[in-house]
Amino acid sequence: MDNEYFTIQQASEGIWGAISVLGSGSLGNAAIIDLGDLTVVVDTTNLPRSGALLRHTAEQLTGKPVKYVVNTHFHGDHVNGNQEFMKSEFISTVWTRDLLADMGKVNIDLMQQNIQKLITSLNHVRSQERDPHMLTEIDNDLSVQRALYDAIPSLRRVIPTITFDDKLVIQGTKRTIEVLSYGGGHSLSDAVVYVPEEQTLIAGDLISTKTIPVMPYGNPYAWIRILKRIQKDLKVNTIVPGHGDVSNSDRITDVIRFLEETIAYVSKAVTSGKSESYWLEQGVLKGYEDWHLPQYFRWNFRWLFNSMLVQNNR
């Protein structure tokens, strides 16, 4: 079942994670759930090609076509494979559906220009970097961005047609899924999929395994509240994260700690009187240097630093 884009990891009975191969271009994880009488896929990866392989894999594993696709949020690495599931019905929060609809058709030129800017920026960071782990991670990221750049002309926007606000339940003959949203933390609107019979959570990008969470344009304070509510409301033994390997509920605590320590670190930086560039030179927050996507800690820092400055100057 493994391929160049993802490996299959069984999370629990009837549930599999399609875990992105680093540097392959698929970038975001997905999940496959066998409800008994129907199949559900959660998120569709970053590329049409990896999305097509995901659909084929889901059909092989469950012996059934994919009835429903759940999009946990609107970011491309979780929805760009949607177009390969056109015989399925798409589910998201109302806000995620509206965000995707408002984006309109894919603007090929603009999207390729933005990806090229990111590639240029990553190459610049790479030229100044000496740390072997960071260099490997930047090279993986460059491979992902080049794969997406090449795929952009074939991308088509697919808009979910089934929406919910807080909770949607789909009952199968073997197990049930609860599609839940507690608002936005990582993005403007995040959903998770919970399988109570297996005590398994498909978390989207609210939870990652040893991967720097991407914070810009989200709400880290709300993100922490959402994760604490998940800990309180749901009995979770296994997690399929948005990035990284299938793991256990300890990953929820990991992400809470990262967010809280990052907020405290940036708050200290803002009140220190020292420049943003001084703090950026300090590198990744201590304790997280070996996590995947360390290059995005700089993006997190810049965004949160400037957000706090604006707030303090009001």
SULKAVEN-V298228 format. One record per residue. RES is the residue in one letter. SS is DSSP state (hx for helix, st for strand, lp for the rest). OMEGA is omega as a letter, one per 40 degrees, with the letter a starting at -180 (none if undefined). D_LAST is the distance of its C-alpha to the last C-alpha in whole Angstrom. Layout:
res=RES ss=SS omega=OMEGA d_last=D_LAST
res=RES ss=SS omega=OMEGA d_last=D_LAST
This chain:
res=M ss=lp omega=a d_last=54
res=D ss=lp omega=i d_last=52
res=N ss=lp omega=a d_last=52
res=E ss=lp omega=a d_last=50
res=Y ss=lp omega=a d_last=46
res=F ss=st omega=i d_last=46
res=T ss=st omega=i d_last=48
res=I ss=st omega=i d_last=49
res=Q ss=st omega=i d_last=48
res=Q ss=st omega=a d_last=50
res=A ss=st omega=i d_last=47
res=S ss=st omega=a d_last=49
res=E ss=lp omega=i d_last=52
res=G ss=lp omega=a d_last=52
res=I ss=st omega=a d_last=48
res=W ss=st omega=i d_last=48
res=G ss=st omega=i d_last=45
res=A ss=st omega=a d_last=45
res=I ss=st omega=a d_last=43
res=S ss=st omega=i d_last=42
res=V ss=lp omega=a d_last=44
res=L ss=lp omega=i d_last=42
res=G ss=lp omega=a d_last=42
res=S ss=lp omega=a d_last=44
res=G ss=lp omega=a d_last=41
res=S ss=lp omega=i d_last=41
res=L ss=lp omega=a d_last=38
res=G ss=lp omega=i d_last=37
res=N ss=lp omega=i d_last=40
res=A ss=st omega=i d_last=41
res=A ss=st omega=i d_last=43
res=I ss=st omega=a d_last=47
res=I ss=st omega=i d_last=48
res=D ss=st omega=i d_last=51
res=L ss=lp omega=a d_last=51
res=G ss=lp omega=i d_last=55
res=D ss=lp omega=i d_last=56
res=L ss=lp omega=a d_last=53
res=T ss=st omega=i d_last=51
res=V ss=st omega=i d_last=47
res=V ss=st omega=i d_last=45
res=V ss=st omega=a d_last=41
res=D ss=lp omega=a d_last=39
res=T ss=lp omega=i d_last=41
res=T ss=lp omega=a d_last=40
res=N ss=lp omega=a d_last=39
res=L ss=lp omega=i d_last=42
res=P ss=hx omega=a d_last=45
res=R ss=hx omega=i d_last=47
res=S ss=hx omega=i d_last=46
res=G ss=hx omega=i d_last=45
res=A ss=hx omega=i d_last=49
res=L ss=hx omega=i d_last=50
res=L ss=hx omega=i d_last=48
res=R ss=hx omega=i d_last=50
res=H ss=hx omega=a d_last=53
res=T ss=hx omega=i d_last=52
res=A ss=hx omega=i d_last=51
res=E ss=hx omega=i d_last=54
res=Q ss=hx omega=a d_last=57
res=L ss=hx omega=a d_last=55
res=T ss=hx omega=a d_last=55
res=G ss=lp omega=a d_last=58
res=K ss=lp omega=i d_last=56
res=P ss=lp omega=a d_last=54
res=V ss=st omega=a d_last=50
res=K ss=st omega=a d_last=50
res=Y ss=st omega=i d_last=46
res=V ss=st omega=i d_last=43
res=V ss=st omega=i d_last=40
res=N ss=lp omega=a d_last=37
res=T ss=lp omega=i d_last=34
res=H ss=lp omega=a d_last=31
res=F ss=lp omega=a d_last=31
res=H ss=lp omega=a d_last=31
res=G ss=hx omega=a d_last=34
res=D ss=hx omega=i d_last=35
res=H ss=hx omega=a d_last=36
res=V ss=hx omega=a d_last=37
res=N ss=lp omega=i d_last=39
res=G ss=lp omega=a d_last=42
res=N ss=hx omega=a d_last=42
res=Q ss=hx omega=i d_last=44
res=E ss=hx omega=a d_last=47
res=F ss=hx omega=a d_last=47
res=M ss=lp omega=i d_last=48
res=K ss=lp omega=i d_last=51
res=S ss=lp omega=i d_last=48
res=E ss=st omega=a d_last=46
res=F ss=st omega=a d_last=42
res=I ss=st omega=i d_last=40
res=S ss=st omega=i d_last=36
res=T ss=st omega=i d_last=33
res=V ss=hx omega=a d_last=32
res=W ss=hx omega=i d_last=29
res=T ss=hx omega=i d_last=31
res=R ss=hx omega=a d_last=33
res=D ss=hx omega=i d_last=31
res=L ss=hx omega=i d_last=29
res=L ss=hx omega=i d_last=32
res=A ss=hx omega=a d_last=34
res=D ss=hx omega=i d_last=31
res=M ss=hx omega=i d_last=31
res=G ss=lp omega=i d_last=35
res=K ss=lp omega=i d_last=38
res=V ss=lp omega=i d_last=37
res=N ss=lp omega=a d_last=36
res=I ss=hx omega=a d_last=39
res=D ss=hx omega=a d_last=38
res=L ss=hx omega=a d_last=34
res=M ss=hx omega=i d_last=34
res=Q ss=hx omega=i d_last=37
res=Q ss=hx omega=a d_last=35
res=N ss=hx omega=i d_last=32
res=I ss=hx omega=i d_last=34
res=Q ss=hx omega=i d_last=35
res=K ss=hx omega=i d_last=32
res=L ss=hx omega=i d_last=32
res=I ss=hx omega=i d_last=35
res=T ss=hx omega=i d_last=35
res=S ss=hx omega=i d_last=31
res=L ss=hx omega=i d_last=33
res=N ss=hx omega=i d_last=36
res=H ss=hx omega=i d_last=34
res=V ss=hx omega=a d_last=33
res=R ss=hx omega=a d_last=36
res=S ss=hx omega=a d_last=38
res=Q ss=lp omega=a d_last=36
res=E ss=lp omega=i d_last=36
res=R ss=lp omega=a d_last=39
res=D ss=lp omega=a d_last=39
res=P ss=hx omega=a d_last=42
res=H ss=hx omega=i d_last=40
res=M ss=hx omega=i d_last=37
res=L ss=hx omega=i d_last=39
res=T ss=hx omega=a d_last=41
res=E ss=hx omega=i d_last=38
res=I ss=hx omega=i d_last=37
res=D ss=hx omega=i d_last=40
res=N ss=hx omega=a d_last=40
res=D ss=hx omega=i d_last=37
res=L ss=hx omega=i d_last=38
res=S ss=hx omega=i d_last=41
res=V ss=hx omega=a d_last=39
res=Q ss=hx omega=i d_last=37
res=R ss=hx omega=i d_last=41
res=A ss=hx omega=i d_last=42
res=L ss=hx omega=i d_last=40
res=Y ss=hx omega=a d_last=40
res=D ss=hx omega=a d_last=44
res=A ss=hx omega=a d_last=43
res=I ss=hx omega=a d_last=41
res=P ss=hx omega=a d_last=43
res=S ss=hx omega=a d_last=45
res=L ss=lp omega=i d_last=42
res=R ss=lp omega=i d_last=42
res=R ss=lp omega=i d_last=39
res=V ss=lp omega=a d_last=40
res=I ss=lp omega=i d_last=38
res=P ss=lp omega=a d_last=39
res=T ss=lp omega=i d_last=41
res=I ss=st omega=a d_last=41
res=T ss=st omega=i d_last=37
res=F ss=st omega=i d_last=36
res=D ss=lp omega=a d_last=33
res=D ss=lp omega=a d_last=33
res=K ss=st omega=i d_last=37
res=L ss=st omega=a d_last=40
res=V ss=st omega=i d_last=43
res=I ss=st omega=a d_last=46
res=Q ss=st omega=i d_last=49
res=G ss=lp omega=a d_last=52
res=T ss=lp omega=i d_last=55
res=K ss=lp omega=a d_last=55
res=R ss=lp omega=a d_last=51
res=T ss=st omega=i d_last=48
res=I ss=st omega=i d_last=44
res=E ss=st omega=i d_last=41
res=V ss=st omega=a d_last=38
res=L ss=st omega=i d_last=35
res=S ss=lp omega=i d_last=32
res=Y ss=lp omega=a d_last=29
res=G ss=lp omega=a d_last=26
res=G ss=lp omega=i d_last=24
res=G ss=lp omega=i d_last=23
res=H ss=lp omega=i d_last=25
res=S ss=lp omega=i d_last=25
res=L ss=lp omega=i d_last=23
res=S ss=lp omega=a d_last=27
res=D ss=lp omega=i d_last=29
res=A ss=lp omega=i d_last=33
res=V ss=st omega=i d_last=35
res=V ss=st omega=a d_last=39
res=Y ss=st omega=i d_last=41
res=V ss=st omega=a d_last=44
res=P ss=lp omega=a d_last=45
res=E ss=lp omega=a d_last=49
res=E ss=lp omega=a d_last=48
res=Q ss=lp omega=a d_last=45
res=T ss=st omega=a d_last=43
res=L ss=st omega=i d_last=40
res=I ss=st omega=a d_last=39
res=A ss=lp omega=a d_last=35
res=G ss=hx omega=a d_last=34
res=D ss=hx omega=i d_last=31
res=L ss=hx omega=a d_last=30
res=I ss=lp omega=i d_last=32
res=S ss=st omega=i d_last=34
res=T ss=lp omega=i d_last=37
res=K ss=lp omega=i d_last=36
res=T ss=st omega=a d_last=34
res=I ss=lp omega=i d_last=30
res=P ss=lp omega=i d_last=28
res=V ss=lp omega=a d_last=26
res=M ss=lp omega=a d_last=22
res=P ss=lp omega=i d_last=20
res=Y ss=lp omega=i d_last=20
res=G ss=lp omega=i d_last=20
res=N ss=lp omega=a d_last=19
res=P ss=hx omega=i d_last=20
res=Y ss=hx omega=i d_last=19
res=A ss=hx omega=i d_last=21
res=W ss=hx omega=i d_last=24
res=I ss=hx omega=i d_last=24
res=R ss=hx omega=i d_last=25
res=I ss=hx omega=a d_last=27
res=L ss=hx omega=i d_last=29
res=K ss=hx omega=i d_last=30
res=R ss=hx omega=i d_last=31
res=I ss=hx omega=i d_last=33
res=Q ss=hx omega=a d_last=35
res=K ss=hx omega=a d_last=35
res=D ss=hx omega=a d_last=36
res=L ss=lp omega=i d_last=39
res=K ss=lp omega=a d_last=42
res=V ss=lp omega=i d_last=41
res=N ss=lp omega=a d_last=44
res=T ss=st omega=a d_last=43
res=I ss=st omega=i d_last=40
res=V ss=st omega=a d_last=40
res=P ss=lp omega=i d_last=37
res=G ss=lp omega=i d_last=35
res=H ss=st omega=a d_last=36
res=G ss=lp omega=a d_last=39
res=D ss=lp omega=i d_last=42
res=V ss=lp omega=a d_last=43
res=S ss=st omega=a d_last=42
res=N ss=st omega=a d_last=42
res=S ss=lp omega=i d_last=39
res=D ss=hx omega=a d_last=38
res=R ss=hx omega=i d_last=36
res=I ss=hx omega=i d_last=33
res=T ss=hx omega=i d_last=33
res=D ss=hx omega=a d_last=32
res=V ss=hx omega=i d_last=30
res=I ss=hx omega=a d_last=28
res=R ss=hx omega=i d_last=28
res=F ss=hx omega=a d_last=27
res=L ss=hx omega=a d_last=24
res=E ss=hx omega=a d_last=23
res=E ss=hx omega=i d_last=24
res=T ss=hx omega=i d_last=22
res=I ss=hx omega=a d_last=19
res=A ss=hx omega=a d_last=20
res=Y ss=hx omega=a d_last=21
res=V ss=hx omega=i d_last=18
res=S ss=hx omega=i d_last=16
res=K ss=hx omega=i d_last=18
res=A ss=hx omega=a d_last=18
res=V ss=hx omega=a d_last=14
res=T ss=hx omega=a d_last=15
res=S ss=hx omega=a d_last=18
res=G ss=lp omega=i d_last=17
res=K ss=lp omega=a d_last=20
res=S ss=lp omega=i d_last=19
res=E ss=hx omega=a d_last=19
res=S ss=hx omega=i d_last=23
res=Y ss=hx omega=a d_last=24
res=W ss=hx omega=i d_last=23
res=L ss=hx omega=i d_last=24
res=E ss=lp omega=a d_last=28
res=Q ss=lp omega=i d_last=28
res=G ss=lp omega=a d_last=29
res=V ss=lp omega=i d_last=29
res=L ss=lp omega=a d_last=28
res=K ss=lp omega=a d_last=31
res=G ss=lp omega=a d_last=33
res=Y ss=lp omega=a d_last=32
res=E ss=lp omega=a d_last=34
res=D ss=lp omega=i d_last=37
res=W ss=lp omega=i d_last=35
res=H ss=st omega=a d_last=36
res=L ss=lp omega=i d_last=33
res=P ss=lp omega=a d_last=32
res=Q ss=lp omega=a d_last=30
res=Y ss=hx omega=i d_last=28
res=F ss=hx omega=i d_last=26
res=R ss=hx omega=i d_last=25
res=W ss=hx omega=i d_last=23
res=N ss=hx omega=a d_last=22
res=F ss=hx omega=a d_last=20
res=R ss=hx omega=a d_last=19
res=W ss=hx omega=a d_last=17
res=L ss=hx omega=i d_last=16
res=F ss=hx omega=a d_last=15
res=N ss=hx omega=i d_last=13
res=S ss=hx omega=i d_last=11
res=M ss=hx omega=i d_last=10
res=L ss=hx omega=i d_last=9
res=V ss=hx omega=a d_last=7
res=Q ss=hx omega=a d_last=5
res=N ss=hx omega=a d_last=6
res=N ss=lp omega=i d_last=4
res=R ss=lp omega=none d_last=0
